Amino acid sequence: MNQFACEVRAGLNKPQKELPSKYLYDDLGSALFDAITVLPEYGLTRADSRLLHRLAPELPRDFSSVAEFGSGSGLKTRPVLSALSPQTYFPIDVSHAALERCRRELAGLSDIQPIQASYIDGLDCMNRRRDAQPILLLFLGSSIGNFDSPCRDIFLRQARARMKPGDAMLIGFDLEKQVEKMLDAYDDATGVTAAFNLNLLARINREIGGDFKLHAFAHQAIYNADERRIEMHLRSRIEQTVTIAAAEFGCHFREDETIWTESSHKFDADELPEIARANGYEPEAQWIDEEWPFAENLWRAA
Ligand code: AVJ
């Protein structure tokens, strides 16, 4: 049984059914996410881009290469590459199609060496190819918010353990804002986010022989105030049973039972330096967008 099938079975066997959010990003999922970034309700990516334009000229000049976790199509990265003119740019992403778009988008700005891998595997691969000069690692778009806090700290430490003195991370965090605004961002009127979420079931059908009827599930976004996170769920509209051939597995749903597919944690700008220090980084600079509260942070490997 492949890893996808294993993780699907394990997640759907939990009392609160869940699926790992990384599986949202196959080629179709990545294209749907690109559409999300231009939704009027989803101000996050525009805030990220505004900040990158603003901060790029202020970045230290001592990085000879840039690497990026989850580069996607690389659109946002242009101002950073233009300002730093790094020798090499290593976009790390699980989607082959996204890496191809990224290569086209940023052609000419750097020697582009795409790495198709998950974050930490990609970093190991990058370390085998890099030289001794300092690297700037980009982790944009508040993707860090997809981790719950124990996993976030584990991830930041794993990344830190693979960085050399002088390396730094530029990392974006979406900040807490009005609940209505946050909910709209994850439940847009045109239904793009719903399609992005439902594609996870479609992917299970395509790749591991699931028989999910997509119309029998509804997209749902909720704000969990205790955990300070938006949660995306897929709610079963009816009582039903689904089978997944390659996972040798049948799964029963009560009416209104949900599968939890993603968390997007929201932060307070003041807690970010503590998160840095607790995980082996020295916070060096912070930039905040006022229009859509979002914080970009430069952390040095301490
Ligand atoms: C790419 C993980 C930052 O959590 O806001 C957008 C993904 N999910 N709409 C986010 C997402 C639904 C996004 N990240």
Residues whose N, C-alpha, C, O or C-beta is under 5 A from the ligand:
A	BS01	AVJ	I36 G141 S142 S143 N146 A185 S263 S264
